[in-house]
Amino acid sequence: MPYYRAHARRQGRRARRLHEPARHARRSRRTVWQATLGVAAAIIALILVLSAWTNGRPVSPLGTIATSSNGSLSGGQPVPIVVARAGALSLKLPLARGAVTAIGYHAAPDAVALSPEGTQVNEGLLARLFHRIAGSRGGGLNYYELSGGTGTDNGALDIGAAPDTDVYAPVDGKVVQIEPYVINGRSRGVRLDIRPDADATVIVSMTRIAAEQTLAIGSAVQSGVTRVGSIIDLSKLEQQELAHYTQDSGNHVTIEVQPAAMSVVP
């Protein structure tokens, strides 16, 4: 009988030794999963903190760009800031710095895609986290990607300001067209087309403005110097997307770059 008990104990110890590696493997896998979940929880918490920190404070459209003077709403020339680029063509800020309420981009048909200068404020959480960790934030201007519109992504640039704010030319060039701008079958301000000196293959179009009375076809304009008109109030006519990011109704000037048509007078 003692022999059988001793044999049974030896068999039990042998079985425990055989199962020990499996138990160790299970514990190791649990440890890895626990560590992975801990890292994921930390990343999620960091994303939420960064999101709350970014969205909980006012965002200045001009961001970290240091400027001085010219801060009135209806007067004063813009500071020479490049807002966007269309290939080699630079579009300058067309409003006095103190007048700008927000900057946004949306799709537009048949337009040339614009390359925004600065940092997208409303990008996704994961993209925001990546840029913060990688240190690849654009800095400078702050802009929004706006919903709505069809056609070329980032084909239209909206720069917000109050009605009657002075609007200046965003490029050096020559006025080639001034025509009524029609919304819902009614004329609302003008569409002003400028052929830029830096690129005669495109036309820079400005809408949602009342034109300066002294402008005519063939008038030369200089970026940030030549007043081309003023922003009109369209808040009673439509819900303006830029209003989601401003403290007002979102009135703005819209700038697009279009391929030059052969029929346009040079």
Residue pairs with C-beta under 8 A, 6 or more apart in sequence:
43 129
46 129
47 125
47 126
47 128
47 129
50 125
50 128
50 129
50 132
51 125
51 128
54 121
54 128
59 121
59 142
59 245
60 142
61 100
61 101
61 102
61 103
61 141
61 142
61 143
61 160
62 81
62 97
62 100
62 140
62 141
62 142
63 118
63 119
63 139
63 140
63 141
63 142
64 139
64 140
65 79
65 81
65 140
65 141
67 79
67 81
67 97
69 76
70 76
70 77
70 78
70 79
70 96
70 97
70 98
71 96
71 97
71 98
72 96
72 98
72 99
73 96
73 98
73 99
73 161
73 162
73 165
74 99
74 164
74 165
74 166
74 230
75 96
75 166
76 96
76 98
76 166
77 96
77 168
77 224
77 225
78 92
78 93
78 94
78 95
78 96
78 97
78 168
78 224
79 93
79 97
79 224
80 92
80 93
80 223
80 224
81 92
81 93
81 97
81 117
81 141
82 90
82 91
82 92
82 93
82 117
83 91
83 92
83 93
83 103
83 116
83 117
83 141
83 157
83 159
83 170
84 90
84 91
84 105
84 114
84 115
84 116
84 117
84 157
84 255
85 91
85 114
85 115
85 117
86 112
86 113
86 114
86 115
86 199
86 202
86 257
87 112
87 199
88 198
88 199
89 171
89 196
89 198
89 199
89 202
89 204
89 257
90 171
90 198
91 114
91 157
91 170
91 171
91 204
91 255
91 257
92 170
92 171
92 223
92 224
93 100
93 159
93 170
93 224
94 159
94 167
94 168
94 169
94 170
94 206
94 224
94 228
94 253
94 255
95 159
95 161
95 165
95 166
95 167
95 168
95 253
96 165
96 166
99 161
99 162
99 165
99 166
100 159
100 160
100 161
101 160
101 161
101 162
101 242
101 246
101 247
101 248
101 250
101 252
102 144
102 158
102 159
102 160
102 242
102 245
102 246
102 250
102 252
103 116
103 118
103 141
103 142
103 143
103 144
103 157
103 158
103 159
103 160
104 143
104 144
104 145
104 146
104 157
104 158
104 160
104 241
104 242
104 245
104 252
105 114
105 116
105 143
105 144
105 145
105 146
105 154
105 156
105 157
105 158
106 145
106 146
106 147
106 148
106 149
106 154
106 155
106 156
106 158
106 241
107 148
107 149
107 150
107 151
107 152
107 153
107 154
107 155
107 156
108 149
108 150
108 151
108 152
108 155
108 156
108 256
109 150
109 151
109 152
109 155
110 151
110 152
110 155
110 258
110 259
111 151
111 152
111 155
111 156
111 256
111 257
111 258
112 152
112 155
112 202
112 256
112 257
112 258
112 259
113 152
113 153
113 154
113 155
114 154
114 155
114 156
114 157
114 257
115 154
116 141
116 143
116 154
116 157
117 138
117 140
117 141
118 138
118 139
118 140
118 141
118 142
118 143
119 137
119 138
119 139
119 140
119 141
119 142
119 143
120 138
120 143
120 144
120 145
121 142
121 143
121 144
121 245
122 144
122 145
122 245
123 131
123 145
130 136
131 137
144 242
144 245
145 154
146 158
146 241
146 242
147 241
148 241
149 155
149 156
155 256
156 254
156 255
156 256
157 254
157 255
157 256
158 241
158 242
158 252
158 253
158 254
159 252
159 253
159 255
160 242
160 246
160 248
160 250
160 251
160 252
161 231
161 251
161 252
161 253
162 231
162 248
162 251
163 230
163 231
163 232
163 233
163 251
164 230
164 231
165 230
165 231
166 227
166 229
166 230
167 206
167 209
167 227
167 228
167 229
167 230
167 231
167 253
168 223
168 224
168 225
168 226
168 227
168 228
169 194
169 221
169 222
169 223
169 224
169 225
169 226
169 228
170 194
170 204
170 206
170 223
170 255
171 194
171 196
171 197
171 198
171 204
171 221
171 223
172 196
172 197
172 198
172 221
172 222
172 223
173 194
173 195
173 196
173 197
173 198
173 204
173 220
173 221
174 194
174 195
174 197
174 218
174 219
174 220
174 221
175 192
175 193
175 194
175 215
175 216
175 217
175 218
175 219
175 220
175 221
176 193
176 194
176 195
176 203
176 217
176 264
176 265
176 266
177 191
177 192
177 193
177 203
177 217
177 264
177 265
178 190
178 191
178 192
178 193
178 211
178 215
178 216
178 217
179 190
179 191
180 187
180 188
180 189
180 190
180 191
181 187
181 188
181 189
181 190
181 191
181 207
181 208
182 188
183 234
183 237
183 238
184 237
184 238
188 208
188 232
188 234
188 237
189 207
189 208
189 209
189 210
189 211
189 229
189 232
190 207
190 209
190 210
190 211
190 229
191 205
191 206
191 207
192 205
192 206
192 207
192 209
192 211
192 215
192 228
192 229
193 203
193 204
193 205
193 206
193 264
194 203
194 204
194 205
194 206
194 221
195 202
195 203
195 204
195 260
195 264
195 266
196 202
196 204
200 260
200 266
201 259
201 260
202 257
202 258
202 259
202 260
203 257
203 258
203 259
203 260
203 261
203 264
204 255
204 256
204 257
205 255
205 256
205 257
205 258
206 228
206 229
206 253
206 254
206 255
207 253
207 254
207 256
208 231
208 232
208 234
208 251
208 252
208 253
208 254
209 228
209 229
209 230
209 231
209 232
209 253
210 229
210 230
210 231
210 232
211 228
211 229
212 227
212 228
212 229
215 221
215 228
215 229
217 265
218 265
220 226
221 228
231 251
231 252
231 253
232 251
233 249
233 251
234 240
234 251
235 243
235 249
235 250
235 251
240 249
240 250
240 251
240 252
241 250
242 250
242 251
242 252
243 249
243 250
244 250
